[in-house]
Amino acid sequence: MSGRGNRARWGLLLALPGVLGPLGILGFIFYSETAHDEGRCPYELVVERPVGERGARIREERRRCLTGVEERRFSLVRADRTQVLGRRRFAPDAFTGSGYGWDAGVSDAGEIQMRVHNPGYPPVAFREGTAEERE
């Protein structure tokens, strides 16, 4: 009878990591995402640059909600609206030095497009969307 009890305890001990592991991962995701809540951790303006000829501007903002993590948000600002084009979340040094930068322009179809370059990571392209996609 004690052999069956020992096996049950071993089975429980072996199953414990399979239960605690996913709970720990979900806890970390919850903590990380709530730390990036804009009410708790607002963005601050880095730079705002004009793009195109019709008064459009790209606004770059940053925030550091967790130690060792910086998030940048890139928004297209027009007189009547602001549209988030994209975000990047890396270690703070990925946003400094000669390897970091972004450029923006207007496509032949009149769409605002931008590319962001972070050292050590592949560049990413963000775009406003065509007139049909925005409707």
N, C-alpha and C positions, 0 to 999 in steps of 0.2 A: 504494500500500500504506500509506503514512503517513496518507492521508486516512481510511482505515478505523480506524486506531489512534487518531487524534484524536477521531473520532466515538465510539469506545468509551470513551475517557477522559471525554469530555463527558457521555456517558450515565451513567457511573458517578458523576460529580460531581452531576448532576441528581437521581439516585436517592438520594444520601446523606442529604439532609434527610428524605426519606420514611422512611428506616430509623432515623436518629438521633432524630428528633422523637418517635415513639412510645416508643422506649427511654428517652428523657429523662422523658417523662410517667410511665411506669411506675416509674422510679426515684424520682421525686418522691412518687408515691402511696405507695410502699413506705416511704420515709423518714418521711413524715408520719404514717402509721398506726403504724409501730413506735415513733415518739416518743410516741404516745398509749397505749402499752402500760401497763396499770395497775401492773405490777411495776416498771417504770422511773419512772413518773410517777403516784404515787398521788393520790387525791382528799383534800381536807381539808374538814371540816365548816364550812358557812357558818351554817346555822340549821336548827332542827328545830321544827316547829309542829304542834300537835294539829289534827286535822280530824275532824269527826263526834263521836259520843258514845260510841263503843266502844273508845277507847284508840288509834285509828289516828293516825299522825303522818306528815307529809311531811318528808323530810330533803333539804335542798339542800346539795350539795357542789360544790367547784370545784377546778380544776387548770389550770396553765399549763405546757404541755409544749414549746411552740414560742413563740418571741418574737412578740408581737403577737396571740396566739390564746389565748382563755380558753374552757374548756369547763365547763358546769354540768350536773350530773346530779341528777335529781329522783326520789326513791325513796319508795315507800309502805312504812311500817314498821308491822307488826302484831306481836303477841306471838310468833307462831309463824313469821313469814316476813317477808322484805324483797323487794319487787318494784320493779324500775326502771320508772318510768313513761315517762321520756324524757330526752333530752339536747339541749343547745343549744351550739353552738360558733361564737363570734363574736369580734370584737375586744373587749378588756377594757372599753372605754367603753360597750359595749352592755349591761353589767350594772351600771351605776352611774347615779346621778342620778334625777330625778323620773320619768322615763319607764319605768324598769325596775321590775318587780314581778311577783308572781304571787298568785293566789288559788285556794282549793280549797274544795270542798264535797261533799255527798253528794246524789246524784240520787234521784228518787222510787223507783227500783229498788234503792237501797242501794249504788250504785256510787260510788267516790271518783273525782272529776273535778277537773282543775285547768287553769287558763289562765295562760300565761306571756306577759308583755308586755316586749319589748325595743325601745327607741327606734330608729326607722329600719327596723324589720322588722315584718312582719305578726305578730299574736299567734298562738300555737299552743295547741291543746288536747291534753292528755294525759288518759288515763282508765285506770282499773284493769281494766276488762273486766267483763262480767256474770258471774254465778255459773256459767252454762253455759260461757262462754268460758274461765274459769279452770280448769275440770275437765279 
